[in-house]
Amino acid sequence: MWAFPMAPNLWGAGGSLVRMAGRTSGGNSTLVYFSCDDCAVEESRAEKAGGRIQRTKISIGQYGFISLVVDSEGNMIGLHSTK
């Protein structure tokens, strides 16, 4: 695992490289995370728009929370929030 720092009030992209069970590296293994106020609120919008929730909101410790959703075309994205 490797983390790239982020600063919420500055430009740029933060992120990390992690191993995820059930996913192999390469190909379509890149997962883009979008910042939001509350993952739970945004993940609920995915189903209403024809997508599905892959992983409900979970804590990632001091880094906040994440959710994984799949859009109506089958693309998985991540949601990140601090609350």
Chimera marker file (.cmm) of the C-alpha trace (Angstrom):
<marker_set name="trace">
<marker id="1" x="0.000" y="0.000" z="0.000" r="1" g="1" b="0" radius="0.5"/>
<marker id="2" x="1.168" y="3.499" z="-0.767" r="1" g="1" b="0" radius="0.5"/>
<marker id="3" x="-0.612" y="6.765" z="0.018" r="1" g="1" b="0" radius="0.5"/>
<marker id="4" x="-0.363" y="10.044" z="-1.863" r="1" g="1" b="0" radius="0.5"/>
<marker id="5" x="-1.102" y="12.977" z="0.455" r="1" g="1" b="0" radius="0.5"/>
<marker id="6" x="-4.081" y="15.215" z="-0.078" r="1" g="1" b="0" radius="0.5"/>
<marker id="7" x="-4.904" y="18.656" z="1.182" r="1" g="1" b="0" radius="0.5"/>
<marker id="8" x="-8.649" y="19.417" z="1.056" r="1" g="1" b="0" radius="0.5"/>
<marker id="9" x="-8.121" y="23.148" z="0.534" r="1" g="1" b="0" radius="0.5"/>
<marker id="10" x="-5.521" y="22.867" z="-2.244" r="1" g="1" b="0" radius="0.5"/>
<marker id="11" x="-5.508" y="21.776" z="-5.895" r="1" g="1" b="0" radius="0.5"/>
<marker id="12" x="-4.256" y="18.351" z="-6.882" r="1" g="1" b="0" radius="0.5"/>
<marker id="13" x="-5.206" y="14.755" z="-6.428" r="1" g="1" b="0" radius="0.5"/>
<marker id="14" x="-4.566" y="12.518" z="-3.477" r="1" g="1" b="0" radius="0.5"/>
<marker id="15" x="-4.902" y="8.783" z="-3.496" r="1" g="1" b="0" radius="0.5"/>
<marker id="16" x="-3.346" y="5.456" z="-2.718" r="1" g="1" b="0" radius="0.5"/>
<marker id="17" x="-2.283" y="2.164" z="-4.222" r="1" g="1" b="0" radius="0.5"/>
<marker id="18" x="-3.860" y="-0.765" z="-2.403" r="1" g="1" b="0" radius="0.5"/>
<marker id="19" x="-4.498" y="-4.449" z="-2.871" r="1" g="1" b="0" radius="0.5"/>
<marker id="20" x="-8.185" y="-5.351" z="-3.052" r="1" g="1" b="0" radius="0.5"/>
<marker id="21" x="-9.482" y="-8.887" z="-2.623" r="1" g="1" b="0" radius="0.5"/>
<marker id="22" x="-11.075" y="-10.172" z="-5.801" r="1" g="1" b="0" radius="0.5"/>
<marker id="23" x="-9.334" y="-7.649" z="-8.076" r="1" g="1" b="0" radius="0.5"/>
<marker id="24" x="-6.184" y="-8.224" z="-10.111" r="1" g="1" b="0" radius="0.5"/>
<marker id="25" x="-3.769" y="-5.460" z="-11.032" r="1" g="1" b="0" radius="0.5"/>
<marker id="26" x="-3.662" y="-4.046" z="-14.546" r="1" g="1" b="0" radius="0.5"/>
<marker id="27" x="-6.450" y="-3.756" z="-17.048" r="1" g="1" b="0" radius="0.5"/>
<marker id="28" x="-9.469" y="-2.043" z="-15.521" r="1" g="1" b="0" radius="0.5"/>
<marker id="29" x="-8.205" y="-1.990" z="-11.941" r="1" g="1" b="0" radius="0.5"/>
<marker id="30" x="-8.050" y="1.783" z="-11.419" r="1" g="1" b="0" radius="0.5"/>
<marker id="31" x="-10.661" y="3.110" z="-9.022" r="1" g="1" b="0" radius="0.5"/>
<marker id="32" x="-11.403" y="6.843" z="-8.971" r="1" g="1" b="0" radius="0.5"/>
<marker id="33" x="-12.719" y="8.355" z="-5.727" r="1" g="1" b="0" radius="0.5"/>
<marker id="34" x="-14.837" y="11.481" z="-5.575" r="1" g="1" b="0" radius="0.5"/>
<marker id="35" x="-14.968" y="13.683" z="-2.483" r="1" g="1" b="0" radius="0.5"/>
<marker id="36" x="-18.365" y="14.350" z="-0.955" r="1" g="1" b="0" radius="0.5"/>
<marker id="37" x="-19.873" y="15.571" z="2.316" r="1" g="1" b="0" radius="0.5"/>
<marker id="38" x="-21.236" y="12.163" z="3.379" r="1" g="1" b="0" radius="0.5"/>
<marker id="39" x="-20.726" y="8.860" z="1.532" r="1" g="1" b="0" radius="0.5"/>
<marker id="40" x="-23.991" y="7.424" z="2.801" r="1" g="1" b="0" radius="0.5"/>
<marker id="41" x="-26.015" y="10.238" z="1.247" r="1" g="1" b="0" radius="0.5"/>
<marker id="42" x="-24.281" y="9.984" z="-2.128" r="1" g="1" b="0" radius="0.5"/>
<marker id="43" x="-24.296" y="6.167" z="-2.273" r="1" g="1" b="0" radius="0.5"/>
<marker id="44" x="-28.072" y="6.199" z="-1.835" r="1" g="1" b="0" radius="0.5"/>
<marker id="45" x="-28.329" y="8.251" z="-5.028" r="1" g="1" b="0" radius="0.5"/>
<marker id="46" x="-26.632" y="5.493" z="-7.067" r="1" g="1" b="0" radius="0.5"/>
<marker id="47" x="-29.526" y="3.048" z="-6.794" r="1" g="1" b="0" radius="0.5"/>
<marker id="48" x="-32.077" y="5.742" z="-7.599" r="1" g="1" b="0" radius="0.5"/>
<marker id="49" x="-30.103" y="6.478" z="-10.797" r="1" g="1" b="0" radius="0.5"/>
<marker id="50" x="-29.959" y="2.842" z="-11.954" r="1" g="1" b="0" radius="0.5"/>
<marker id="51" x="-26.669" y="1.830" z="-10.331" r="1" g="1" b="0" radius="0.5"/>
<marker id="52" x="-25.957" y="-0.301" z="-7.291" r="1" g="1" b="0" radius="0.5"/>
<marker id="53" x="-24.014" y="-0.161" z="-4.050" r="1" g="1" b="0" radius="0.5"/>
<marker id="54" x="-20.952" y="-2.410" z="-4.115" r="1" g="1" b="0" radius="0.5"/>
<marker id="55" x="-19.789" y="-1.598" z="-0.570" r="1" g="1" b="0" radius="0.5"/>
<marker id="56" x="-21.727" y="0.526" z="1.890" r="1" g="1" b="0" radius="0.5"/>
<marker id="57" x="-20.027" y="3.280" z="3.838" r="1" g="1" b="0" radius="0.5"/>
<marker id="58" x="-17.104" y="2.022" z="5.933" r="1" g="1" b="0" radius="0.5"/>
<marker id="59" x="-14.521" y="3.730" z="8.090" r="1" g="1" b="0" radius="0.5"/>
<marker id="60" x="-10.947" y="3.957" z="6.866" r="1" g="1" b="0" radius="0.5"/>
<marker id="61" x="-9.738" y="5.222" z="10.240" r="1" g="1" b="0" radius="0.5"/>
<marker id="62" x="-8.133" y="8.639" z="10.425" r="1" g="1" b="0" radius="0.5"/>
<marker id="63" x="-8.736" y="9.145" z="6.693" r="1" g="1" b="0" radius="0.5"/>
<marker id="64" x="-12.538" y="9.215" z="6.958" r="1" g="1" b="0" radius="0.5"/>
<marker id="65" x="-15.032" y="6.981" z="5.166" r="1" g="1" b="0" radius="0.5"/>
<marker id="66" x="-15.510" y="5.391" z="1.761" r="1" g="1" b="0" radius="0.5"/>
<marker id="67" x="-18.314" y="3.794" z="-0.249" r="1" g="1" b="0" radius="0.5"/>
<marker id="68" x="-18.063" y="1.898" z="-3.525" r="1" g="1" b="0" radius="0.5"/>
<marker id="69" x="-20.833" y="2.214" z="-6.102" r="1" g="1" b="0" radius="0.5"/>
<marker id="70" x="-21.358" y="0.856" z="-9.606" r="1" g="1" b="0" radius="0.5"/>
<marker id="71" x="-23.020" y="3.100" z="-12.164" r="1" g="1" b="0" radius="0.5"/>
<marker id="72" x="-25.664" y="2.024" z="-14.669" r="1" g="1" b="0" radius="0.5"/>
<marker id="73" x="-22.945" y="1.128" z="-17.216" r="1" g="1" b="0" radius="0.5"/>
<marker id="74" x="-21.041" y="-1.127" z="-14.801" r="1" g="1" b="0" radius="0.5"/>
<marker id="75" x="-18.229" y="1.278" z="-13.842" r="1" g="1" b="0" radius="0.5"/>
<marker id="76" x="-17.199" y="1.189" z="-10.189" r="1" g="1" b="0" radius="0.5"/>
<marker id="77" x="-16.326" y="4.476" z="-8.482" r="1" g="1" b="0" radius="0.5"/>
<marker id="78" x="-15.401" y="5.351" z="-4.937" r="1" g="1" b="0" radius="0.5"/>
<marker id="79" x="-16.866" y="8.016" z="-2.691" r="1" g="1" b="0" radius="0.5"/>
<marker id="80" x="-14.788" y="9.593" z="0.089" r="1" g="1" b="0" radius="0.5"/>
<marker id="81" x="-15.954" y="11.746" z="2.987" r="1" g="1" b="0" radius="0.5"/>
<marker id="82" x="-14.631" y="12.867" z="6.342" r="1" g="1" b="0" radius="0.5"/>
<marker id="83" x="-17.947" y="12.358" z="8.143" r="1" g="1" b="0" radius="0.5"/>
<link id1="1" id2="2" r="1" g="1" b="0" radius="0.2"/>
<link id1="2" id2="3" r="1" g="1" b="0" radius="0.2"/>
<link id1="3" id2="4" r="1" g="1" b="0" radius="0.2"/>
<link id1="4" id2="5" r="1" g="1" b="0" radius="0.2"/>
<link id1="5" id2="6" r="1" g="1" b="0" radius="0.2"/>
<link id1="6" id2="7" r="1" g="1" b="0" radius="0.2"/>
<link id1="7" id2="8" r="1" g="1" b="0" radius="0.2"/>
<link id1="8" id2="9" r="1" g="1" b="0" radius="0.2"/>
<link id1="9" id2="10" r="1" g="1" b="0" radius="0.2"/>
<link id1="10" id2="11" r="1" g="1" b="0" radius="0.2"/>
<link id1="11" id2="12" r="1" g="1" b="0" radius="0.2"/>
<link id1="12" id2="13" r="1" g="1" b="0" radius="0.2"/>
<link id1="13" id2="14" r="1" g="1" b="0" radius="0.2"/>
<link id1="14" id2="15" r="1" g="1" b="0" radius="0.2"/>
<link id1="15" id2="16" r="1" g="1" b="0" radius="0.2"/>
<link id1="16" id2="17" r="1" g="1" b="0" radius="0.2"/>
<link id1="17" id2="18" r="1" g="1" b="0" radius="0.2"/>
<link id1="18" id2="19" r="1" g="1" b="0" radius="0.2"/>
<link id1="19" id2="20" r="1" g="1" b="0" radius="0.2"/>
<link id1="20" id2="21" r="1" g="1" b="0" radius="0.2"/>
<link id1="21" id2="22" r="1" g="1" b="0" radius="0.2"/>
<link id1="22" id2="23" r="1" g="1" b="0" radius="0.2"/>
<link id1="23" id2="24" r="1" g="1" b="0" radius="0.2"/>
<link id1="24" id2="25" r="1" g="1" b="0" radius="0.2"/>
<link id1="25" id2="26" r="1" g="1" b="0" radius="0.2"/>
<link id1="26" id2="27" r="1" g="1" b="0" radius="0.2"/>
<link id1="27" id2="28" r="1" g="1" b="0" radius="0.2"/>
<link id1="28" id2="29" r="1" g="1" b="0" radius="0.2"/>
<link id1="29" id2="30" r="1" g="1" b="0" radius="0.2"/>
<link id1="30" id2="31" r="1" g="1" b="0" radius="0.2"/>
<link id1="31" id2="32" r="1" g="1" b="0" radius="0.2"/>
<link id1="32" id2="33" r="1" g="1" b="0" radius="0.2"/>
<link id1="33" id2="34" r="1" g="1" b="0" radius="0.2"/>
<link id1="34" id2="35" r="1" g="1" b="0" radius="0.2"/>
<link id1="35" id2="36" r="1" g="1" b="0" radius="0.2"/>
<link id1="36" id2="37" r="1" g="1" b="0" radius="0.2"/>
<link id1="37" id2="38" r="1" g="1" b="0" radius="0.2"/>
<link id1="38" id2="39" r="1" g="1" b="0" radius="0.2"/>
<link id1="39" id2="40" r="1" g="1" b="0" radius="0.2"/>
<link id1="40" id2="41" r="1" g="1" b="0" radius="0.2"/>
<link id1="41" id2="42" r="1" g="1" b="0" radius="0.2"/>
<link id1="42" id2="43" r="1" g="1" b="0" radius="0.2"/>
<link id1="43" id2="44" r="1" g="1" b="0" radius="0.2"/>
<link id1="44" id2="45" r="1" g="1" b="0" radius="0.2"/>
<link id1="45" id2="46" r="1" g="1" b="0" radius="0.2"/>
<link id1="46" id2="47" r="1" g="1" b="0" radius="0.2"/>
<link id1="47" id2="48" r="1" g="1" b="0" radius="0.2"/>
<link id1="48" id2="49" r="1" g="1" b="0" radius="0.2"/>
<link id1="49" id2="50" r="1" g="1" b="0" radius="0.2"/>
<link id1="50" id2="51" r="1" g="1" b="0" radius="0.2"/>
<link id1="51" id2="52" r="1" g="1" b="0" radius="0.2"/>
<link id1="52" id2="53" r="1" g="1" b="0" radius="0.2"/>
<link id1="53" id2="54" r="1" g="1" b="0" radius="0.2"/>
<link id1="54" id2="55" r="1" g="1" b="0" radius="0.2"/>
<link id1="55" id2="56" r="1" g="1" b="0" radius="0.2"/>
<link id1="56" id2="57" r="1" g="1" b="0" radius="0.2"/>
<link id1="57" id2="58" r="1" g="1" b="0" radius="0.2"/>
<link id1="58" id2="59" r="1" g="1" b="0" radius="0.2"/>
<link id1="59" id2="60" r="1" g="1" b="0" radius="0.2"/>
<link id1="60" id2="61" r="1" g="1" b="0" radius="0.2"/>
<link id1="61" id2="62" r="1" g="1" b="0" radius="0.2"/>
<link id1="62" id2="63" r="1" g="1" b="0" radius="0.2"/>
<link id1="63" id2="64" r="1" g="1" b="0" radius="0.2"/>
<link id1="64" id2="65" r="1" g="1" b="0" radius="0.2"/>
<link id1="65" id2="66" r="1" g="1" b="0" radius="0.2"/>
<link id1="66" id2="67" r="1" g="1" b="0" radius="0.2"/>
<link id1="67" id2="68" r="1" g="1" b="0" radius="0.2"/>
<link id1="68" id2="69" r="1" g="1" b="0" radius="0.2"/>
<link id1="69" id2="70" r="1" g="1" b="0" radius="0.2"/>
<link id1="70" id2="71" r="1" g="1" b="0" radius="0.2"/>
<link id1="71" id2="72" r="1" g="1" b="0" radius="0.2"/>
<link id1="72" id2="73" r="1" g="1" b="0" radius="0.2"/>
<link id1="73" id2="74" r="1" g="1" b="0" radius="0.2"/>
<link id1="74" id2="75" r="1" g="1" b="0" radius="0.2"/>
<link id1="75" id2="76" r="1" g="1" b="0" radius="0.2"/>
<link id1="76" id2="77" r="1" g="1" b="0" radius="0.2"/>
<link id1="77" id2="78" r="1" g="1" b="0" radius="0.2"/>
<link id1="78" id2="79" r="1" g="1" b="0" radius="0.2"/>
<link id1="79" id2="80" r="1" g="1" b="0" radius="0.2"/>
<link id1="80" id2="81" r="1" g="1" b="0" radius="0.2"/>
<link id1="81" id2="82" r="1" g="1" b="0" radius="0.2"/>
<link id1="82" id2="83" r="1" g="1" b="0" radius="0.2"/>
</marker_set>
